[in-house]
Structures are given as structure tokens and as C-alpha cells.
Amino acid sequence: MLVAHALTGSSRVLDWWGGLAGPGKFLDTDALAIVGVNALGSCYGSTGPGSIAPDGQSYGERFPVVTVGDMVRAQRLALAEFGIGRLCAVVGGSLGGMQALQWAFDVPDRAGHAIVIGAYDHFSAMGIALNAIAREAIRIARTPGEGIALARKIAMLTYKSEALFAQRYARKFDRAGGDPTKNANDRYDVEGYLDYQGAIFAKRMDPAAYLALTRAMDLFDLRDRQPRRGAAFTFAGISSDWLFLPEYVRATARRLAEAGADSAYFELVSNHGHDAFLAEPERLQDLLATRIAPLYESLAAC
């Protein structure tokens, strides 16, 4: 099974989806060989803007535009190097879900089953707009670190929900101290949270890779394509996700089913927003258990 990572993840599945992978879990390592491939354009192993170009300098913003289709073609080449010709499933959330869909549309005979979480067959105008603001923050900031930190803060707002923020932070003052009613430079707790997220992200993400990957998300659009014979799809929407609206996920599942594909939709009811697929892996596993059971039964029969 190929696990495709989201925007800021990597091929190291246990680093970011450990709650879903392991013996007896949804990604059952007792039954499956779990494979991760870093996305083309990222900064965790595959060729990306930080890689050295033929002229001996790093690509930087000269790195060519890449698409989700390019990522999937690169994954297919990488798997071929290991002698892996067919996968029982491709699973991913967000940008990873886009990759899973691309696999099923491009090579359904090799992808087996696309398990698509918090993603659908295109990226919305709102998503493109939010990515554009994040990229602008990177480009106009005084330093690359400052820019990528601000981009991360913007993104964190899209990954969470108002209900979650109200529950966790409300109007509390920063847990580190200070009183914004008396000092304009002091923070509310939610501001401290965003500052923290921006700071830790700046230490691990290449700003140019972030530019490349968000544009790949923008370009994703499979609405003019029909599923090919043999493709199977499982979609999971998230009730409080306003970046990848659950009604769009549901509509994609319905479109593919009406076209004759084996396509099913499930909805994770959560106040975690888009991040629910990372924050509540056990609930996601329970939600999809009946849908994934036949896959494991077929493996056991082999």
C-alpha cells in the first residue's frame, strides 16, 4: 500500500500518521508492506527547489512547475525500481488524497483502491486564493524564515475550525504570560499558538518547496475525466473542514459512482477541521473499517 503524504509531510509515514499505521491498525503492517515516497518538489528527499540544478546551483524558484500528475509518475518510476508493479491501495489525505485520486485515474490496474481523505477531484477557488496569500507572504517577507512562518500561520487557520479554536483558546491570554489589555504587544493564547506553529515550521520547511507544492495543489483538476474500469474509490469528508468542504468530497464520490465506479463516501464528524485526519486517526479507522475489511480479506485469501 502506498501512503501519499500531504503538503508538509514526507515519506516517513510513522512520523505523521503513526496513529493509523502499525500492527492491527488501519494501515496494518502485519498484513501490508507500507510504502512512502516523498513528493516531487518537496524538501525531504525527492528532487525539489533545494536540489542542485545542472549548472551547479540550487534550483530555487527556477524549479519547474510540477503537478500532482508529475508526482504520481515519479512515484511509479520509484516503485518500479523496487520491482513493485501493483498496489493493493493508495491512501492519502489532502494533497496525499489528490495523489491517490490521480493514481486511480491514471493507472487503475496498478492502484487497486484509492482511499481519499479530505480531498476531491479539484481544488477550489478559495483554496487557490489562500495558497496565493501564503506564497505572497513568503515572497515579500524580509527573510525566508519570516515568510514561511507567516505562510504557516495562514495555513493553520485553514486546517482548524472555529469551534476548535473556541474550545481550546477562546479569549484566554497567552499561557506564556502577558496581558493584551494593558500591553498591545502581549498576546492572546491563540496568537501564541500561531507564533509557535510558525516558528517550528520555519526550521523544517524550504520556502521554495512550499511555493512549488501549493501551486501543484492549485493545478489539480480531474473534473473532465471519467473513472476507468477497475477503479475503486473510498472518500472521507470531514464535517468541519472548510478548506476541502465535505459537500465537494461527497459530490465527487457521487459523480464517480454515477459513472459506474465502485465509489463510496463516509463523513468524519469532528470539530478538528481539515486536520481531523491527522488528529483523530482512531476515529477515522473506525469510520472506514467496514469499507477496508474486504481488502484485508482478499489479502488473507492469497
N, C-alpha and C positions, 0 to 999 in steps of 0.2 A: 504494500500500500504506500503510495506517495502522499506525503503530507506537505502541502504547499503553504509557505508562510505568508503572513500579512505584511503590511508596509514596512514595519521596523523589526521584523523577526529575522530568523536565519535558518539554516539547515538543521540546527541543533534543536530538534523538536522538544526534547525534555526541558530545555531552558525556558520555554514559554508556554508549553501545553502539557506539562508533566501531570496535571490533574486528570488528563484524558488518555494518557498513554502509559502502558505498563501491563503487567500480568493481570488478566481478567478484566481490564478496563475496555473502554470503547475502542481504542486502538490497542488491541490485545497483543502484546509482544510474545505471548505463549503460542499464538496461532499465526502471527504475521511477521514478516520482515518489514519494519517501518523504515522508509527511505525519505530523507530530506535532501533537497537540492537548493542551494542559495539562488535566489532570483537574479537573472541577468540585470546588471545595472545597480545592484546593491553593493554593500561595502563589507560583506562578511565572507568573501571567498571567491565569488564569481567575478568576471570582468565587469568593471564599473568605472565611473569617472575618476576614481583614485588610482586606477591601473595605469601602467606605463604604456604610452602610445608608441608607434613605430619610430617617432622622432626622438625618443628617449625621455620625453616629458610626460607628466601625468595628463590624462585626457581633460580633466576638469569639466568645464562647461562645453568643451568641444565634443564631449561624448555624444555619439549619435542618438537620435530619438529611438527608444525601444518601446515595444508594445507587449501586451500580455501574450500575444501570439509568438513573439520572439522568445519570451521566457520559456514557453512550453516547448518550442522547437529545441532550445538549448537543453532543457531537461531530458527530452527524448534522446538527444545525442549522448548526454552524460550517462543515462541508463543503458544505452546500447554498449557503452564501453565496459559496463559490468555484466553484459550478457542478459539484461532484463528486457524482454520483448513485450511482456504484457503485465498489467497491473490488475489486481482484483478491484481496486478502487483508488480514486484520487479525492482527497478531502482537504478542505481549507476554509478559512473564514476571511471575509473582507477581500483584500487583494488576493489572498490564497483561494478564496471561493471563485473569484474570476478565473484564476488559473485552472481550477477543477472544471469549470464550465468549458473553458477553451479546449481542454483535453477531450472532453466528451463530444464536442462539436467537430474537432479536427480528426481525431482517431478513436472513435467509439469502440472499435475492435481491440484497441490496446489499453483503453482506460477503464473498462469494466463498468464502474459505477461512480458517478460524480456526486459527492456529498458536499453541498454548497451551503455555507453558513453565513448569514448576514451579507449576502451579495445577490445580484440578479444579472440580467442579460445586458445591462449597460450601466453607465454611471450618470447620475442625474445632473441637471444644470446647477443645483445647489451645491452638490459635491465638487463640481468643477470650479465654482466660484470660491468655495472655501479653500481649495487647493491653491488657487491663484493668489489669494491673500497670503497664504503661508509662504509661497515662493517669493512673493514681493517682499515679505518680511526678511527673508534670507538675503535677498539681493540689495536691499537698501540699508541694512544694519551696518553699524560701524565696524563690527568684527564678525567673522563667520560663526563664532561661538554664540554671540549675542543673537544673531539671526536665526540659527537653528533652534535656540532655546525659545524664542518668541513663536516660531512656527509650531513647536511642540505644544506650547500653551494654547494656541488656537485650535490645534487638533484635539487636545484633551477635552475641550468644550464640546466637540462633536462626538466624542466617544462615550460621554456620560449623559445622564438625563437630569432634568431639573429636579425631579423627585429625589434622585440620589443625592444631589448637592444639598437640597433642603434637609434631608435626613442627616447627612454627615456633617455639614458645615453651618447651615442656617446663617445666622448673623453673628456667629461667635468671633471673638477676637482671636488673633493668631496665637496658637498654642505655645509659640516660642516667646510670647510676651509682647507688650505694647498695647496702646490704646489709640485707635484712629480717630476717636472723638476729641482727643487732646493733641495729637501729633499727626499731621497729614501724611507723614512718611511711614507711620506704623500701618500694619496690615490687618485685614480680616483673615480668618483661618483659611478660607478658600483661596485667597491670594497667596498665602504661604504654600499651599498645596501646589498651585500652578508654578510658583517660583522653583519649588523643589523638583517638580517634573521636568521643567525646562533645563535646570542645571545638570541633572543626571543624564538627560538625553544628549546634551551637548558633548558629553565625554565619550559617547559611543557611536554617534551617527555622523557620517560625512554629509555636509550640507549639499554637495553636488549630487550625491546619490539620492538624497531626498527629492531634489528637483527632478531627477530622471524618473524615479518611481511614481511620484504623484502625477507626472504627465502621462505615464503609461496607464494609470488608472483612468485619467480623463478620456483617453483614446478608446477605451474598451466599449464595444458596442456590437452585440451579436443579434440584434433585433431583426435584421433582414435575412437571417439564416434559420433554416429548419433543422431539427434534430435528424440525424441519420439512423438507419436501422441498427438496433443493438444497443443504443444509448439508454442508460438508466440514470435517473436523477432523483436525489433527495434534497429538498430545500428546507432550511430552518430560518425563519424570520424571528426577530426579537421585538417584543411588543413596544418597548420604549426607545427603539432605535430610530433617531431622526436623521441619521446620515444615510443609512440604507433602509428606507422605510419598509416595514413589513408588508404593506399592501403591494409594493413593487415586486418583492420577492414572491408573494403569493400569485401575482399576475403572471410572472414568468413561469412558475410551476404549472399554472393552468394552461398557458399558451402551449407549452411543450406537451402536456397531456392531450390537449385537443388535436395536436399534430400527430398523435399516435405513439408518443414515447411513454415509457414507464416512468412517470413523474409524480412525486408526492410532496405535499407541503405540511410542515409542522411549525408551530409557533411557541417559542420560549417566552413565557410571561415573566418579565423581570423589570426591575427599575434600574438596572445597571447600564442601560443604553447599549450602544453598539459593542461595548466591551464585555457584555454578558457572556459571549462565547469563550472568553478568557477567564472571566471572574467566577463563573458558575459551571465548571466543567462537569460536575457530577449530575446536575440537573439537566444539562444538555445530553449526557449519556442516557439518562432515564427517558428523556423525551424521544430519542431516536432508537431505543433498544429494539423495539419490535421490527422496525424497518431494516435494521442492520443484521438481525438474527439470521435471516436466510443466507447472507453472505458467509457467515461463520459455519453454518450448517453445510454449505456446499464445500467449504474447505475441509471440514472434518470427514466428508464422504470421499475425498480424493485419495 
